[in-house]
Amino acid sequence: MKTLKYLIPILAAVGLAACEMEREVYSEPPVDGYAKDAVGVNSLLMGAYGSMHDVLYYEWAMTELRSDNTRMRISGSNSSESKLIEQLDQNTLLSSHAWVDKYWTAAYHAIECANEVLASIGVVDDETLAAQYEGEARFLRALNYFNIVRLWGPAFKVTRKLTAAESRVMQRSSSAEIYNLVEEDLRAVVDNAMLPEASASADLGRVTMPAAKALLAKVCMTRYAAGDARYAEASGLLRDAIAAAGNPQSGRDLVPYDEVFSIRNEMNSEILFAVRYTAGNKGLGSPFGGLFGPLNNGGNVIIGSPKHYNYPSDDLLAAFKKNPDDKRIGVSFAENYWNATTGKQVSARYVTKFLSPVLTEYDGENDWPVIRLGDLLLLYAELTAELAGTPTDEAVKYLNMTRERAGIPAYALADFGSMTQFRTALREERRVELAFENQRWFDLQRWGVAVETVNDYLLVRENAFYAGYGYVTPIDEWQTMLPVPLSVININPDVAQNVGY
């Protein structure tokens, strides 16, 4: 079997056609009985993996852009795309927002693809293979619902094919019900050991057991408070996932930061799960170099007409530059580039973490890490301290690993006289370690500080930029949730809209 990354082109025409549905929340069911055997189910599964490309295309805008990490490049533009970015940047959304609609549609499309796999498992005769396919589909469904419930709260719980008539009267399930589904899926995978511990080289990119444990740990730490036994359950899950990724004991044991994201070192030991891309005009290339690269760079950074979206904020740069020797700076973003024609440096700030040379616009090779070791090390440091109620040697050890890799000073336990001090350091470290990886907004929500952080950012820390608008206002708690798209309300007028919209 070829690597997942190269299986998709072969199977996409079959797999994606089977789960390609109208881009609405629900759809008429696809033809019954499409998958006749394990080969057919595997092709459906490849379509489910491929559906994550559409999800990720807009996920940065639902997460990083709404946080204090990135913003608009300039204020005052009247272009339609600039207005969409402005609304997300300032959390002043309308239910008609086109990108919110597209992300919602892509996420539910990915869920429907996973559901189609699960509905077809019965035709797979090999029990081990059937369990693996089921585990992969459950993971993908859980991942998308986990993002949906964190971005929208109550959502439509769709676990089977729905008729158009059903979709027009269905109502949103509570956040608790959606979280229950996420946990049920992931616990089924973990408790029944549905997935392999590691992928063979031919299967890199397919979900493994460590990735499922890591995702379940993130769900537990998001849904439950530190005093809850289900929060504590994340400790063992994280230890298992970290051990499977090499069980590092210091920063020296980690993949160098620049090699984590290199196209020459894809699916390295740092990566537990990534959405894979491949260049070569197959329709499967990464678009992010083109989306995030600097405007009018004349091909000196990347060819084509890059959009310069997801612009790194002044405040994030200040966070990085507290340690000027931080090795993550050059990997994560740039502040200028060399113009070979003029022989001069050009000042331009842009994200570099997902940028590599391309031969065709929006056709990059870079994979997008969804779950990686640096994230888990910092989660484990956080959880260990929260469970103890105080900073511990173990918590500081895991906090220091990413700092040691970055070449910046490590902390000592004596540096933390309180949990408040430890939390501040941990949260700052997560911000720079995971910058531009769509984690920041979810972290702010999980810590219960999204409103105060964004307001301080808009009105104080980044106000030199936002003052240019002349009308930036603080956000309220209801604005941390996205609106249910107007297209959904038009299909089913009785659907409850989120508060404030």
N, C-alpha and C positions, 0 to 999 in steps of 0.2 A: 504494500500500500504506500502511496506517495505521501509526503508530508501534507498535513491539512492545508497549508498555505497554497499548495499546488494542486490539491484535489479539487478545490472550489471551482476553478475554471472548467474542469471536465464535467463536474456534476451540477454546476449552477443552473444550466439550462433546464435540467430536469427538476432539481430540488427546489429552486426558487419559483419555477412555474407552478409547482404544486401548492406552495404557500403564499404565492403572490396574490394579494387580495385588494379590493378597493381600499383606497387610503382613507378609510373612515375608522371609527372606533371598532365597529364590528363589520362583519361581511357575510354575504351569502356563503355557505360552506363550500369548500372545494369538492371536487369529485370524490365520492367515497371509494375506498379500496384502491387508492393510487398505489400504495406500497404493497407489493405482492410477496416480498421476501426481505431478507436482511440487506441486500443491496439497495432495494428501494427505500428502506428506512434510513440507511446511511446517507442516501442522497438527500432525503428530507432534512436530516440532521446537518448536512453541509449547508443547506439553505438557511437553517436556523443560525448557524455561525455567521454566515454571510450577511444576515439581516442586521447584525450588530454594526455594520458600516454606516447604515442610515442613522442608527441611534447615536453613534459617536459624532457624526457630522455636526450636530447641534448641541451636544451635551456640554461642551465648554461654555456655551452661552447661557445655559441654565444653571451653571455652577460657578466657574471661575469669574465670569463677567459680573455676576451678582454679588460677589464677595469684594474684599479689599485688595485682591491680588492683581486684577486687570481692569481696564476701563476703555472708554473710547480714546482714540488717538488725538482727536481735536474736538473742540466744542463748536456748536453753531452751524454744523452742516445740516442742510435741508433735504438731503437725499433720502429716499425711502428706506434704504438699508441702514443709514445712520440713525434714523428715527427708531428703527427696531432695536438697534444696539443701545441707544440712549435710554429707552424704556427699561430694558433689562439691566443696564448699568446702574440706574437709579431706582430700580424696583418700583416703577410707576407704570405697570402693565395694563393693557386692555385685554378683554377676552378674545378680541379679534386678532391678537398678535400672531403673525404668520409663522414665526419660528417656534413659538410655543406649540402651535397646532402641528407643525411638522415633527417636532420631537415626540409629542404625544402619539401621533400616528405611527411613527417608526417604532416606538417602544411596544405598542400594542400589536403591531405587525410581527415583531420579534417573538412576542408571547404566543401569538397564533401559530407561528411556525413551530415553536416548541410544543404546543398543544397537539399539532398534527403528528409530530413524532410520537408523543405519548399515546395517542389514539391508535397508532399502528404497531406498537411493540409486540402485540400478540402474534404477528406473522414471523417473528424472529425465533427460529427453532433452538438455537444455541443459547442456553440460559445465561451463561457468563456474558455473552455479547449483548443479549437483551437487557441485562441489568446495566451494562455500561451505557448503552444508548439511552436507557431511561434516566440514568444518573446525569448524563450530559444535558439532556433536555430539561430535567428538573432544575439543574444549576442555572441554565440560561433563563428559564422562566423566573426563578427566584431572584436573579440579579436584576432583571428588568422591573419586577414588582417592587423590589427593595428601593430602587431609584424612584419609581413612581410614587410610592407612599411617602418618601421623604420630600418629594417636590410638590405633591398635590394633597397628601393626606388621604381621605376617603377616595376610593377608586372603584372601577368596575372589575369585579372578580370574574374573569373569563377562563374557564378550565376545559371547555369543550367547544365544539362548533355551535354557533348560534344562528338561528334563522333571522332574517331581516325583521320579522314581526317581533321576535323576542328582543332584539336590540333596541327597538323603538320604545319599549316600555321598561327596560331594565333600569334599576337604580344603583347608585354607588354603594359599595359596602364600606363599613367603617374602617378606620385605620387599623384597629385591632384585628379585624377579620383578614385584612390584607397581610399584616404581619404574621398572623397565624398561618396563612398559606405559604409565605416565604419560609417560615421555620419548618413547617411540615415537609416541604420539598427538600430542604437541606438536611433535616434530620433523617429523612428516609435514605438519602444518599449516604450520609455518614454512618448511621446505625447499621445499615445493611451492606456497607463496604461495596457499593455499586461500581466504584471507579478504581482504576489502577493507581498504585502509589506514585508511579512515574510513567511518562510516555516513552515509548520506543522512539528512536530518532526519526522513524518514518511517520510518526503520529504527533510530532511537536505542534502544539497549538490546541490540542484537544484537552478538555478539562480533566484534572486529576484529583485524587482524594485530598492532597494538601490544599489545593485551591478551594475545594468545598468546605473544608474545616476552617480555613481562613475567612471565607465569606460568612459562615455561620457565626464565627467569633465577632465579626464586625456587626452583624445583626444583633447579637446579644448585648454588645457594648452600646449600641444605639438605642435599643428598645428598653433596656432595663437599667435601673439605678444601681450604684455600687453596692448597696446593701442586699440586693436580690441574689439568690442562689444562681439564677440564670445568667446574671452578669458574671459571676465568678466562674461559671462554666467556660467562659471564653479563655480562661487561663490555660487549661489543658489543651484546648483546640489550637491556640496560638503556639504553645510549646511544640506540639506535634508538627505544625506547619513550618515553624522555624527550623526544627531538626531536619525535616525533609529537604530544606533548602540549604543544607550544609552545616547547620548548628553552629554558627559563628560565635566566637567568644570575645572578639575584639574587632575593631575596624579593619585590621589587617587581613581578616578572613573574608572580607566582602569583595565583591567585584568592584574594581575602580569605577567611580561614578560616571566618567565619560564612556566607559565600555558598556554600562547598563543599557544605554540608549543607542549604541552604535549599530548601524545596519550590517556591520561585519561581525557582530556578536549577538545575533538575534536569539531569543529564547534561551538566554544564559541562565545560570543558576539563581540569579536574583528574581527572575520572572516566574511567578506561579501561574498567572493567567494573563494573556494579552489578546487583544483583537488584532488579527494578523492582516497585513497588507502586502501586496507584491506589485512591483512596477513591471512595465513591459507592455503597456497598451492592452491589458486584459480586462480593463474596467474594474480592477481590484486594487489600484494604487491608492496610497494615502493622499488626502487632499490638504493636509494641514500645513505643509510648507507653503502652498499657494494661499491658504486662508490667513496665515499668520505672518508671512514674509513682508518685508518693507515695500511700500509703494515706489514705483518708478526707479527701481534699483538697476535697470539696464542689464539685467542678467548677471550682475556681479554677485548677487546672493542666490537668486533662484530665477529661472526663466519664466516667462509669461507675464501676467498682470496680477501680482499678489494683492490681496485685499488689506493687509495690515490690521486684521482683527486681533482681539485678545491682547491689547497693548499693555505691557507690564506697567503697573502703577509706580509713581514716585515712592510711595510708601513701602512697596515690596522691595524696591531697589535699596531703600534705606535699611530694611531689615537684613538683606544680604550683606550690605557693606559695613555692618557692625563688625564683621570679620573680613577685612579686605582680601585676605589670602584664601578665602573659601573656594575650594576647587569646583564647587557647583556653579559658580557665577558664569563662567564661560560656556558651560554646558547648557545652562537653563535659558540664558538670554544674552543678547548682544546690545551694545549701545552705538555701534558704528560699523561700517564696512568699508573695504578698500575698493575704490573705483579705478579699475585698470585702465580706463580710457583717459581719465584726467590725471591719474597718478596721485590722487588725494583721498584722504579719509572723509567719509560722509557720515554725518551724525544721524543715526536712526536707531531707535530702540525697538526690538522685536524678539519674539520667542524663538529660540533655536533648538529646544529640546526634541522637537519632532521634525526637524528640517534636514534634508539631505539633497544632493544634486539630483535633478530630474532631467529626462530627455523630452518629456511631455508634461504640460501643465497639469497639476493635480494628480500626478501619477508617481508618488513617492514610494519608497521601499519601507519606510519606518513603521514598525508595529507600534501599537498603543498599549502600554502596560495598564492593566486594570487592577491586578493584585500583585504587589511585589514585596520583596523582603524588607526594604527600608521602611515601608508602611507598617509591617507587622512588628518589627523591632520596637518602633515607637509606640504602637498600641500596647505591646506587652509591658513596656516601661510605665506607661500611663496606668494600665490596669493593676500592675503590681503595687504601685504607690497608693492607688485608690482603695484597694482591698486592705492594705495595711493601715490606711488612714494617716500615713506619714511617709516621707521619702525614705527609701531603703537603699542599701548597697546594690541590691539586685536591680532595682528600678534605675538607679544612676548608671549602672553598667550598660544597660540596654539603651538608655538615652545617649550615652557617649559613643556608641558604635558608629552611628552615622556621622557624628562630629569628627571622630578620629579618621574616618574615611575621607572626609572633606578637608582634612588638614588644619582644623581649627582647635583651640584649646578645649580639653575635656573638663567636665565638672568634677568636683569632689563632693562627697555627701555633706561635708561641712559648709558648702556653699548654699545649702538650703535650710534656712531656719524655720520654714513653715511649708505647708502644702501649697499655699498661694504662690510662693516663690518657685516651687517645683513645677506647678501647673503653668506658670508663665513661661518658664524655660522650655518645657516640653512643647507647649503650643507654638512658641516661636520656632522651635526646631522642626516641627511638622510642617510649618508654613514654608520654610525654605527648602527642606528636603523634598517635598512633594509639590512644589510650585508648578502650576500649569497642568497638573495631572487630574483635575476635576475632583479634588478631595477637599479643598478649603471650605467651600460652602457647607458641605455635609459635616465637617468638623465643627464649624461655628454653630450649626443647628444642634449637634450632639452635645456640645458643651452648654447649650442654652444661652449663648451670647451673640447670636446673629444680629439682633436688632441693635444692641448697644455698640457692637463692633462696626457695623455698617454706618450707623449714624455718626459715630466718632470719626470714621473715615471720610464720609461725605462732607461733614461740617467743620472738621478740624484738621485732621492729618493730611487730607488731599484737597483741602478747600481752595488752595491757590489755583487748582484747575477748575473745580466745580463752581467757583465764584463767577467764572465766565458765563455760566448759564443765567445767573441772576435770579433763579427761582427754585433751586434745589431745596427740598424740604426733608425733614427726618421721616423715616419710615416707621410704621406700626407693626405689631406682631402679625397681623393678618397678611401683610405683604411678603412674609417669608414663604407663603404658599403661592403656587402659580394658579392662574385662573383655568377652569375647565374651558377648553376651546369653544368658541362660538359655533363652529361647525358641528360640534357634538350637541349643543343645546338646540340647534336648528333641526337635527334629526329627532331628538327627544326633548321637547320643551319642558317636560316635567322633571328633568334632571336638576338636582340641587347644585347651585353654583357655590363656589367658595365664598366665604364672608368677604365683603368689601368690593366684590366685582359685580 
